Amino acid sequence: MESLVVECLRCGSHRHAEHPPLRKVNPECPRCGYVGWAAVEDLTERDRRALRGRPLERRRLRIA
């Protein structure tokens, strides 16, 4: 299996995940405990700022 680098949508920490990611193995970020992840290559700086600038309860942002 190839490795995929994913980024926590709350704190920005990176980790390697199997592709496709196994959400049940380690769903939360070891740094902050958040469970939202995205592939690093799929996020732009604008996307990162938009996500981190919103409170967690308002993060239903859909990135196309």
N, CA, C and O atoms as a Tripos MOL2 file, in Angstrom:
@<TRIPOS>MOLECULE
protein
  256   255    64     0     0
PROTEIN
NO_CHARGES

@<TRIPOS>ATOM
      1 N           0.8380   -1.1830    0.0000 N.3       1 MET1
      2 CA          0.0000    0.0000    0.0000 C.3       1 MET1
      3 C           0.8830    1.2460    0.0000 C.2       1 MET1
      4 O           1.9370    1.2840    0.6350 O.2       1 MET1
      5 N           0.4250    2.2630   -0.7280 N.am      2 GLU2
      6 CA          1.1820    3.5020   -0.7470 C.3       2 GLU2
      7 C           0.7790    4.3800    0.4280 C.2       2 GLU2
      8 O          -0.3520    4.3170    0.9100 O.2       2 GLU2
      9 N           1.7210    5.1980    0.8790 N.am      3 SER3
     10 CA          1.4840    6.0710    2.0110 C.3       3 SER3
     11 C           0.9300    7.4150    1.5370 C.2       3 SER3
     12 O           1.3120    7.9120    0.4770 O.2       3 SER3
     13 N           0.0500    7.9850    2.3110 N.am      4 LEU4
     14 CA         -0.5890    9.2510    2.0020 C.3       4 LEU4
     15 C          -0.3170   10.1910    3.1700 C.2       4 LEU4
     16 O          -0.5030    9.8030    4.3230 O.2       4 LEU4
     17 N           0.1190   11.4170    2.8960 N.am      5 VAL5
     18 CA          0.3460   12.3880    3.9600 C.3       5 VAL5
     19 C          -0.9390   13.1850    4.1430 C.2       5 VAL5
     20 O          -1.4490   13.7980    3.2050 O.2       5 VAL5
     21 N          -1.4510   13.1650    5.3700 N.am      6 VAL6
     22 CA         -2.6800   13.8810    5.6910 C.3       6 VAL6
     23 C          -2.3870   14.9480    6.7380 C.2       6 VAL6
     24 O          -1.4220   14.8550    7.4970 O.2       6 VAL6
     25 N          -3.2450   15.9610    6.7570 N.am      7 GLU7
     26 CA         -3.0760   17.0990    7.6590 C.3       7 GLU7
     27 C          -4.3140   17.2440    8.5270 C.2       7 GLU7
     28 O          -5.4410   17.1550    8.0410 O.2       7 GLU7
     29 N          -4.0950   17.4680    9.8120 N.am      8 CYS8
     30 CA         -5.2020   17.7200   10.7300 C.3       8 CYS8
     31 C          -5.8200   19.0690   10.3770 C.2       8 CYS8
     32 O          -5.1050   20.0560   10.2040 O.2       8 CYS8
     33 N          -7.1350   19.1130   10.2710 N.am      9 LEU9
     34 CA         -7.8200   20.3460    9.8960 C.3       9 LEU9
     35 C          -7.9550   21.3270   11.0570 C.2       9 LEU9
     36 O          -8.4160   22.4530   10.8670 O.2       9 LEU9
     37 N          -7.5580   20.9110   12.2500 N.am     10 ARG10
     38 CA         -7.6140   21.8240   13.3910 C.3      10 ARG10
     39 C          -6.2580   22.4490   13.6820 C.2      10 ARG10
     40 O          -6.1500   23.6710   13.7770 O.2      10 ARG10
     41 N          -5.2210   21.6260   13.8260 N.am     11 CYS11
     42 CA         -3.9220   22.1570   14.2520 C.3      11 CYS11
     43 C          -2.8630   22.1480   13.1570 C.2      11 CYS11
     44 O          -1.8170   22.7780   13.3160 O.2      11 CYS11
     45 N          -3.1090   21.4470   12.0430 N.am     12 GLY12
     46 CA         -2.1540   21.4350   10.9430 C.3      12 GLY12
     47 C          -1.0740   20.3840   11.0440 C.2      12 GLY12
     48 O          -0.1770   20.3490   10.2020 O.2      12 GLY12
     49 N          -1.1270   19.5310   12.0410 N.am     13 SER13
     50 CA         -0.1200   18.4880   12.1780 C.3      13 SER13
     51 C          -0.2570   17.4670   11.0440 C.2      13 SER13
     52 O          -1.3620   17.1930   10.5750 O.2      13 SER13
     53 N           0.8640   16.9160   10.6150 N.am     14 HIS14
     54 CA          0.8710   15.9520    9.5070 C.3      14 HIS14
     55 C           1.1310   14.5490   10.0320 C.2      14 HIS14
     56 O           1.7730   14.3660   11.0660 O.2      14 HIS14
     57 N           0.6230   13.5670    9.3050 N.am     15 ARG15
     58 CA          0.9470   12.1660    9.5900 C.3      15 ARG15
     59 C           0.8140   11.3670    8.3050 C.2      15 ARG15
     60 O           0.1690   11.7990    7.3500 O.2      15 ARG15
     61 N           1.4270   10.2100    8.2990 N.am     16 HIS16
     62 CA          1.3320    9.3050    7.1540 C.3      16 HIS16
     63 C           0.1950    8.3320    7.4210 C.2      16 HIS16
     64 O           0.0760    7.7830    8.5160 O.2      16 HIS16
     65 N          -0.6270    8.1260    6.4220 N.am     17 ALA17
     66 CA         -1.7570    7.2000    6.5350 C.3      17 ALA17
     67 C          -1.7040    6.2430    5.3560 C.2      17 ALA17
     68 O          -1.1990    6.5810    4.2850 O.2      17 ALA17
     69 N          -2.2190    5.0710    5.5630 N.am     18 GLU18
     70 CA         -2.3340    4.1310    4.4480 C.3      18 GLU18
     71 C          -3.3960    4.6520    3.4950 C.2      18 GLU18
     72 O          -4.3430    5.3180    3.9130 O.2      18 GLU18
     73 N          -3.2360    4.3520    2.2350 N.am     19 HIS19
     74 CA         -4.2010    4.8300    1.2370 C.3      19 HIS19
     75 C          -5.0590    3.6610    0.7870 C.2      19 HIS19
     76 O          -4.4860    2.7280    0.2240 O.2      19 HIS19
     77 N          -6.3310    3.6140    0.9700 N.am     20 PRO20
     78 CA         -7.1700    4.6290    1.5990 C.3      20 PRO20
     79 C          -7.0140    4.6170    3.1130 C.2      20 PRO20
     80 O          -6.7520    3.5640    3.6950 O.2      20 PRO20
     81 N          -7.1690    5.7690    3.7580 N.am     21 PRO21
     82 CA         -6.9730    5.8390    5.2110 C.3      21 PRO21
     83 C          -7.9390    4.9300    5.9610 C.2      21 PRO21
     84 O          -9.1100    4.8120    5.5990 O.2      21 PRO21
     85 N          -7.4410    4.3030    6.9900 N.am     22 LEU22
     86 CA         -8.2800    3.4610    7.8470 C.3      22 LEU22
     87 C          -8.7510    4.3180    9.0080 C.2      22 LEU22
     88 O          -8.0190    4.4940    9.9820 O.2      22 LEU22
     89 N          -9.9320    4.8410    8.9230 N.am     23 ARG23
     90 CA        -10.4370    5.7870    9.9150 C.3      23 ARG23
     91 C         -10.6180    5.1660   11.3000 C.2      23 ARG23
     92 O         -10.5660    5.8730   12.3060 O.2      23 ARG23
     93 N         -10.8260    3.8790   11.3550 N.am     24 LYS24
     94 CA        -11.0940    3.2470   12.6460 C.3      24 LYS24
     95 C          -9.8220    2.9760   13.4410 C.2      24 LYS24
     96 O          -9.9010    2.7840   14.6550 O.2      24 LYS24
     97 N          -8.6670    2.9550   12.8100 N.am     25 VAL25
     98 CA         -7.4270    2.6300   13.5100 C.3      25 VAL25
     99 C          -6.9790    3.7840   14.3940 C.2      25 VAL25
    100 O          -6.8530    3.6050   15.6050 O.2      25 VAL25
    101 N          -6.7390    4.9430   13.8390 N.am     26 ASN26
    102 CA         -6.3110    6.1320   14.5760 C.3      26 ASN26
    103 C          -7.0670    7.3480   14.0590 C.2      26 ASN26
    104 O          -6.5010    8.1550   13.3210 O.2      26 ASN26
    105 N          -8.3140    7.4910   14.4260 N.am     27 PRO27
    106 CA         -9.0920    8.5740   13.8370 C.3      27 PRO27
    107 C          -8.7020    9.9650   14.3360 C.2      27 PRO27
    108 O          -8.8180   10.9360   13.5880 O.2      27 PRO27
    109 N          -8.2400   10.0800   15.5840 N.am     28 GLU28
    110 CA         -7.9870   11.4030   16.1170 C.3      28 GLU28
    111 C          -6.5230   11.8200   15.9670 C.2      28 GLU28
    112 O          -5.6210   10.9880   15.8670 O.2      28 GLU28
    113 N          -6.3260   13.1210   15.9540 N.am     29 CYS29
    114 CA         -4.9870   13.6940   15.8630 C.3      29 CYS29
    115 C          -4.2690   13.4660   17.1930 C.2      29 CYS29
    116 O          -4.8390   13.7520   18.2460 O.2      29 CYS29
    117 N          -3.0360   12.9600   17.1740 N.am     30 PRO30
    118 CA         -2.3200   12.7420   18.4290 C.3      30 PRO30
    119 C          -1.9500   14.0530   19.1300 C.2      30 PRO30
    120 O          -1.7040   14.0610   20.3360 O.2      30 PRO30
    121 N          -1.9110   15.1360   18.3960 N.am     31 ARG31
    122 CA         -1.5280   16.4310   18.9660 C.3      31 ARG31
    123 C          -2.7030   17.1470   19.6330 C.2      31 ARG31
    124 O          -2.5650   17.6550   20.7460 O.2      31 ARG31
    125 N          -3.8730   17.1930   18.9510 N.am     32 CYS32
    126 CA         -4.9910   17.9880   19.4830 C.3      32 CYS32
    127 C          -6.2690   17.1820   19.7140 C.2      32 CYS32
    128 O          -7.1910   17.6780   20.3620 O.2      32 CYS32
    129 N          -6.3480   15.9470   19.1990 N.am     33 GLY33
    130 CA         -7.5220   15.1120   19.4150 C.3      33 GLY33
    131 C          -8.6410   15.2940   18.4030 C.2      33 GLY33
    132 O          -9.6580   14.6040   18.4790 O.2      33 GLY33
    133 N          -8.4740   16.2080   17.4590 N.am     34 TYR34
    134 CA         -9.5020   16.4580   16.4430 C.3      34 TYR34
    135 C          -9.5360   15.2860   15.4620 C.2      34 TYR34
    136 O          -8.5280   14.6020   15.2870 O.2      34 TYR34
    137 N         -10.6750   15.0490   14.8240 N.am     35 VAL35
    138 CA        -10.7970   13.9030   13.9140 C.3      35 VAL35
    139 C         -10.9630   14.2850   12.4440 C.2      35 VAL35
    140 O         -11.2970   13.4280   11.6260 O.2      35 VAL35
    141 N         -10.7380   15.5390   12.0920 N.am     36 GLY36
    142 CA        -10.8570   15.9600   10.6910 C.3      36 GLY36
    143 C          -9.5100   15.9380    9.9880 C.2      36 GLY36
    144 O          -8.5680   16.5960   10.4290 O.2      36 GLY36
    145 N          -9.4130   15.1840    8.8970 N.am     37 TRP37
    146 CA         -8.1640   15.0560    8.1420 C.3      37 TRP37
    147 C          -8.4150   15.3110    6.6690 C.2      37 TRP37
    148 O          -9.5150   15.0780    6.1660 O.2      37 TRP37
    149 N          -7.3850   15.7950    5.9760 N.am     38 ALA38
    150 CA         -7.4390   15.9640    4.5210 C.3      38 ALA38
    151 C          -6.0460   15.6950    3.9740 C.2      38 ALA38
    152 O          -5.0450   15.9250    4.6530 O.2      38 ALA38
    153 N          -5.9910   15.2070    2.7450 N.am     39 ALA39
    154 CA         -4.6970   14.9920    2.0940 C.3      39 ALA39
    155 C          -4.0070   16.3410    1.9300 C.2      39 ALA39
    156 O          -4.6350   17.3180    1.5210 O.2      39 ALA39
    157 N          -2.7160   16.3940    2.2470 N.am     40 VAL40
    158 CA         -1.9540   17.6410    2.1860 C.3      40 VAL40
    159 C          -2.0210   18.2710    0.8000 C.2      40 VAL40
    160 O          -2.1730   19.4870    0.6840 O.2      40 VAL40
    161 N          -1.9090   17.4650   -0.2470 N.am     41 GLU41
    162 CA         -1.8950   18.0250   -1.6020 C.3      41 GLU41
    163 C          -3.2560   18.5720   -2.0350 C.2      41 GLU41
    164 O          -3.3380   19.2870   -3.0330 O.2      41 GLU41
    165 N          -4.3260   18.2460   -1.2990 N.am     42 ASP42
    166 CA         -5.6620   18.7340   -1.6480 C.3      42 ASP42
    167 C          -5.9960   20.0910   -1.0250 C.2      42 ASP42
    168 O          -6.9850   20.7170   -1.4060 O.2      42 ASP42
    169 N          -5.1810   20.5540   -0.0710 N.am     43 LEU43
    170 CA         -5.4740   21.8060    0.6240 C.3      43 LEU43
    171 C          -4.5980   22.9440    0.1140 C.2      43 LEU43
    172 O          -3.3940   22.7770   -0.0800 O.2      43 LEU43
    173 N          -5.2120   24.0910   -0.0990 N.am     44 THR44
    174 CA         -4.4550   25.3020   -0.4200 C.3      44 THR44
    175 C          -4.3280   26.1230    0.8650 C.2      44 THR44
    176 O          -5.0060   25.8380    1.8520 O.2      44 THR44
    177 N          -3.4760   27.1240    0.8570 N.am     45 GLU45
    178 CA         -3.3530   27.9920    2.0280 C.3      45 GLU45
    179 C          -4.6730   28.7070    2.3110 C.2      45 GLU45
    180 O          -5.0230   28.9300    3.4700 O.2      45 GLU45
    181 N          -5.3850   29.0560    1.2820 N.am     46 ARG46
    182 CA         -6.6940   29.7050    1.4550 C.3      46 ARG46
    183 C          -7.6640   28.7620    2.1770 C.2      46 ARG46
    184 O          -8.3830   29.1850    3.0820 O.2      46 ARG46
    185 N          -7.6800   27.4870    1.7760 N.am     47 ASP47
    186 CA         -8.5360   26.4930    2.4400 C.3      47 ASP47
    187 C          -8.1590   26.3510    3.9070 C.2      47 ASP47
    188 O          -9.0290   26.3080    4.7770 O.2      47 ASP47
    189 N          -6.8530   26.2770    4.1800 N.am     48 ARG48
    190 CA         -6.3870   26.1170    5.5610 C.3      48 ARG48
    191 C          -6.8300   27.2960    6.4290 C.2      48 ARG48
    192 O          -7.3310   27.0990    7.5360 O.2      48 ARG48
    193 N          -6.6490   28.5080    5.9350 N.am     49 ARG49
    194 CA         -7.0590   29.6960    6.6960 C.3      49 ARG49
    195 C          -8.5700   29.7000    6.9270 C.2      49 ARG49
    196 O          -9.0290   30.0350    8.0200 O.2      49 ARG49
    197 N          -9.3370   29.3330    5.9110 N.am     50 ALA50
    198 CA        -10.7980   29.3110    6.0420 C.3      50 ALA50
    199 C         -11.2400   28.3040    7.0980 C.2      50 ALA50
    200 O         -12.1390   28.5920    7.8890 O.2      50 ALA50
    201 N         -10.6260   27.1410    7.1200 N.am     51 LEU51
    202 CA        -10.9940   26.1120    8.0920 C.3      51 LEU51
    203 C         -10.5800   26.4960    9.5050 C.2      51 LEU51
    204 O         -11.3750   26.3680   10.4360 O.2      51 LEU51
    205 N          -9.3640   26.9580    9.6760 N.am     52 ARG52
    206 CA         -8.8670   27.2680   11.0190 C.3      52 ARG52
    207 C          -9.4290   28.5670   11.5650 C.2      52 ARG52
    208 O          -9.3780   28.8000   12.7730 O.2      52 ARG52
    209 N          -9.9640   29.4180   10.6990 N.am     53 GLY53
    210 CA        -10.5500   30.6720   11.1460 C.3      53 GLY53
    211 C         -11.9650   30.5310   11.6700 C.2      53 GLY53
    212 O         -12.5120   31.4740   12.2410 O.2      53 GLY53
    213 N         -12.5640   29.3670   11.4830 N.am     54 ARG54
    214 CA        -13.9370   29.1240   11.9500 C.3      54 ARG54
    215 C         -13.9070   28.3460   13.2590 C.2      54 ARG54
    216 O         -13.0410   27.4950   13.4580 O.2      54 ARG54
    217 N         -14.8520   28.6350   14.1520 N.am     55 PRO55
    218 CA        -14.9740   27.8050   15.3560 C.3      55 PRO55
    219 C         -15.3260   26.3690   14.9510 C.2      55 PRO55
    220 O         -15.9490   26.1510   13.9120 O.2      55 PRO55
    221 N         -14.9350   25.4160   15.7530 N.am     56 LEU56
    222 CA        -15.1720   24.0030   15.4300 C.3      56 LEU56
    223 C         -16.6380   23.7010   15.1550 C.2      56 LEU56
    224 O         -16.9510   22.9110   14.2640 O.2      56 LEU56
    225 N         -17.5300   24.3150   15.9020 N.am     57 GLU57
    226 CA        -18.9480   24.0090   15.7060 C.3      57 GLU57
    227 C         -19.5070   24.5830   14.4060 C.2      57 GLU57
    228 O         -20.6290   24.2470   14.0270 O.2      57 GLU57
    229 N         -18.7600   25.4320   13.7190 N.am     58 ARG58
    230 CA        -19.2180   25.9990   12.4420 C.3      58 ARG58
    231 C         -18.3960   25.4920   11.2620 C.2      58 ARG58
    232 O         -18.3790   26.1400   10.2150 O.2      58 ARG58
    233 N         -17.7250   24.3740   11.3930 N.am     59 ARG59
    234 CA        -16.8310   23.8820   10.3550 C.3      59 ARG59
    235 C         -17.4790   22.9810    9.3290 C.2      59 ARG59
    236 O         -16.8400   22.0230    8.8950 O.2      59 ARG59
    237 N         -18.6600   23.2210    8.9310 N.am     60 ARG60
    238 CA        -19.2920   22.4330    7.8730 C.3      60 ARG60
    239 C         -18.9970   23.0680    6.5310 C.2      60 ARG60
    240 O         -19.8970   23.2850    5.7200 O.2      60 ARG60
    241 N         -17.7400   23.3590    6.3070 N.am     61 LEU61
    242 CA        -17.2840   23.9720    5.0660 C.3      61 LEU61
    243 C         -16.9980   22.8760    4.0600 C.2      61 LEU61
    244 O         -16.2770   21.9250    4.3610 O.2      61 LEU61
    245 N         -17.5480   23.0020    2.8900 N.am     62 ARG62
    246 CA        -17.3080   22.0130    1.8380 C.3      62 ARG62
    247 C         -16.2950   22.5710    0.8670 C.2      62 ARG62
    248 O         -16.5290   23.6030    0.2380 O.2      62 ARG62
    249 N         -15.1870   21.9010    0.7460 N.am     63 ILE63
    250 CA        -14.1330   22.3280   -0.1620 C.3      63 ILE63
    251 C         -14.2340   21.5040   -1.4250 C.2      63 ILE63
    252 O         -14.1500   20.2770   -1.3780 O.2      63 ILE63
    253 N         -14.4100   22.1540   -2.5340 N.am     64 ALA64
    254 CA        -14.5510   21.4490   -3.8080 C.3      64 ALA64
    255 C         -13.2440   21.4500   -4.5580 C.2      64 ALA64
    256 O         -13.1630   20.9030   -5.6580 O.2      64 ALA64
@<TRIPOS>BOND
     1     1     2 1
     2     2     3 1
     3     3     4 2
     4     3     5 am
     5     5     6 1
     6     6     7 1
     7     7     8 2
     8     7     9 am
     9     9    10 1
    10    10    11 1
    11    11    12 2
    12    11    13 am
    13    13    14 1
    14    14    15 1
    15    15    16 2
    16    15    17 am
    17    17    18 1
    18    18    19 1
    19    19    20 2
    20    19    21 am
    21    21    22 1
    22    22    23 1
    23    23    24 2
    24    23    25 am
    25    25    26 1
    26    26    27 1
    27    27    28 2
    28    27    29 am
    29    29    30 1
    30    30    31 1
    31    31    32 2
    32    31    33 am
    33    33    34 1
    34    34    35 1
    35    35    36 2
    36    35    37 am
    37    37    38 1
    38    38    39 1
    39    39    40 2
    40    39    41 am
    41    41    42 1
    42    42    43 1
    43    43    44 2
    44    43    45 am
    45    45    46 1
    46    46    47 1
    47    47    48 2
    48    47    49 am
    49    49    50 1
    50    50    51 1
    51    51    52 2
    52    51    53 am
    53    53    54 1
    54    54    55 1
    55    55    56 2
    56    55    57 am
    57    57    58 1
    58    58    59 1
    59    59    60 2
    60    59    61 am
    61    61    62 1
    62    62    63 1
    63    63    64 2
    64    63    65 am
    65    65    66 1
    66    66    67 1
    67    67    68 2
    68    67    69 am
    69    69    70 1
    70    70    71 1
    71    71    72 2
    72    71    73 am
    73    73    74 1
    74    74    75 1
    75    75    76 2
    76    75    77 am
    77    77    78 1
    78    78    79 1
    79    79    80 2
    80    79    81 am
    81    81    82 1
    82    82    83 1
    83    83    84 2
    84    83    85 am
    85    85    86 1
    86    86    87 1
    87    87    88 2
    88    87    89 am
    89    89    90 1
    90    90    91 1
    91    91    92 2
    92    91    93 am
    93    93    94 1
    94    94    95 1
    95    95    96 2
    96    95    97 am
    97    97    98 1
    98    98    99 1
    99    99   100 2
   100    99   101 am
   101   101   102 1
   102   102   103 1
   103   103   104 2
   104   103   105 am
   105   105   106 1
   106   106   107 1
   107   107   108 2
   108   107   109 am
   109   109   110 1
   110   110   111 1
   111   111   112 2
   112   111   113 am
   113   113   114 1
   114   114   115 1
   115   115   116 2
   116   115   117 am
   117   117   118 1
   118   118   119 1
   119   119   120 2
   120   119   121 am
   121   121   122 1
   122   122   123 1
   123   123   124 2
   124   123   125 am
   125   125   126 1
   126   126   127 1
   127   127   128 2
   128   127   129 am
   129   129   130 1
   130   130   131 1
   131   131   132 2
   132   131   133 am
   133   133   134 1
   134   134   135 1
   135   135   136 2
   136   135   137 am
   137   137   138 1
   138   138   139 1
   139   139   140 2
   140   139   141 am
   141   141   142 1
   142   142   143 1
   143   143   144 2
   144   143   145 am
   145   145   146 1
   146   146   147 1
   147   147   148 2
   148   147   149 am
   149   149   150 1
   150   150   151 1
   151   151   152 2
   152   151   153 am
   153   153   154 1
   154   154   155 1
   155   155   156 2
   156   155   157 am
   157   157   158 1
   158   158   159 1
   159   159   160 2
   160   159   161 am
   161   161   162 1
   162   162   163 1
   163   163   164 2
   164   163   165 am
   165   165   166 1
   166   166   167 1
   167   167   168 2
   168   167   169 am
   169   169   170 1
   170   170   171 1
   171   171   172 2
   172   171   173 am
   173   173   174 1
   174   174   175 1
   175   175   176 2
   176   175   177 am
   177   177   178 1
   178   178   179 1
   179   179   180 2
   180   179   181 am
   181   181   182 1
   182   182   183 1
   183   183   184 2
   184   183   185 am
   185   185   186 1
   186   186   187 1
   187   187   188 2
   188   187   189 am
   189   189   190 1
   190   190   191 1
   191   191   192 2
   192   191   193 am
   193   193   194 1
   194   194   195 1
   195   195   196 2
   196   195   197 am
   197   197   198 1
   198   198   199 1
   199   199   200 2
   200   199   201 am
   201   201   202 1
   202   202   203 1
   203   203   204 2
   204   203   205 am
   205   205   206 1
   206   206   207 1
   207   207   208 2
   208   207   209 am
   209   209   210 1
   210   210   211 1
   211   211   212 2
   212   211   213 am
   213   213   214 1
   214   214   215 1
   215   215   216 2
   216   215   217 am
   217   217   218 1
   218   218   219 1
   219   219   220 2
   220   219   221 am
   221   221   222 1
   222   222   223 1
   223   223   224 2
   224   223   225 am
   225   225   226 1
   226   226   227 1
   227   227   228 2
   228   227   229 am
   229   229   230 1
   230   230   231 1
   231   231   232 2
   232   231   233 am
   233   233   234 1
   234   234   235 1
   235   235   236 2
   236   235   237 am
   237   237   238 1
   238   238   239 1
   239   239   240 2
   240   239   241 am
   241   241   242 1
   242   242   243 1
   243   243   244 2
   244   243   245 am
   245   245   246 1
   246   246   247 1
   247   247   248 2
   248   247   249 am
   249   249   250 1
   250   250   251 1
   251   251   252 2
   252   251   253 am
   253   253   254 1
   254   254   255 1
   255   255   256 2
@<TRIPOS>SUBSTRUCTURE
     1 MET1         2 RESIDUE 1 A MET
     2 GLU2         6 RESIDUE 1 A GLU
     3 SER3        10 RESIDUE 1 A SER
     4 LEU4        14 RESIDUE 1 A LEU
     5 VAL5        18 RESIDUE 1 A VAL
     6 VAL6        22 RESIDUE 1 A VAL
     7 GLU7        26 RESIDUE 1 A GLU
     8 CYS8        30 RESIDUE 1 A CYS
     9 LEU9        34 RESIDUE 1 A LEU
    10 ARG10       38 RESIDUE 1 A ARG
    11 CYS11       42 RESIDUE 1 A CYS
    12 GLY12       46 RESIDUE 1 A GLY
    13 SER13       50 RESIDUE 1 A SER
    14 HIS14       54 RESIDUE 1 A HIS
    15 ARG15       58 RESIDUE 1 A ARG
    16 HIS16       62 RESIDUE 1 A HIS
    17 ALA17       66 RESIDUE 1 A ALA
    18 GLU18       70 RESIDUE 1 A GLU
    19 HIS19       74 RESIDUE 1 A HIS
    20 PRO20       78 RESIDUE 1 A PRO
    21 PRO21       82 RESIDUE 1 A PRO
    22 LEU22       86 RESIDUE 1 A LEU
    23 ARG23       90 RESIDUE 1 A ARG
    24 LYS24       94 RESIDUE 1 A LYS
    25 VAL25       98 RESIDUE 1 A VAL
    26 ASN26      102 RESIDUE 1 A ASN
    27 PRO27      106 RESIDUE 1 A PRO
    28 GLU28      110 RESIDUE 1 A GLU
    29 CYS29      114 RESIDUE 1 A CYS
    30 PRO30      118 RESIDUE 1 A PRO
    31 ARG31      122 RESIDUE 1 A ARG
    32 CYS32      126 RESIDUE 1 A CYS
    33 GLY33      130 RESIDUE 1 A GLY
    34 TYR34      134 RESIDUE 1 A TYR
    35 VAL35      138 RESIDUE 1 A VAL
    36 GLY36      142 RESIDUE 1 A GLY
    37 TRP37      146 RESIDUE 1 A TRP
    38 ALA38      150 RESIDUE 1 A ALA
    39 ALA39      154 RESIDUE 1 A ALA
    40 VAL40      158 RESIDUE 1 A VAL
    41 GLU41      162 RESIDUE 1 A GLU
    42 ASP42      166 RESIDUE 1 A ASP
    43 LEU43      170 RESIDUE 1 A LEU
    44 THR44      174 RESIDUE 1 A THR
    45 GLU45      178 RESIDUE 1 A GLU
    46 ARG46      182 RESIDUE 1 A ARG
    47 ASP47      186 RESIDUE 1 A ASP
    48 ARG48      190 RESIDUE 1 A ARG
    49 ARG49      194 RESIDUE 1 A ARG
    50 ALA50      198 RESIDUE 1 A ALA
    51 LEU51      202 RESIDUE 1 A LEU
    52 ARG52      206 RESIDUE 1 A ARG
    53 GLY53      210 RESIDUE 1 A GLY
    54 ARG54      214 RESIDUE 1 A ARG
    55 PRO55      218 RESIDUE 1 A PRO
    56 LEU56      222 RESIDUE 1 A LEU
    57 GLU57      226 RESIDUE 1 A GLU
    58 ARG58      230 RESIDUE 1 A ARG
    59 ARG59      234 RESIDUE 1 A ARG
    60 ARG60      238 RESIDUE 1 A ARG
    61 LEU61      242 RESIDUE 1 A LEU
    62 ARG62      246 RESIDUE 1 A ARG
    63 ILE63      250 RESIDUE 1 A ILE
    64 ALA64      254 RESIDUE 1 A ALA
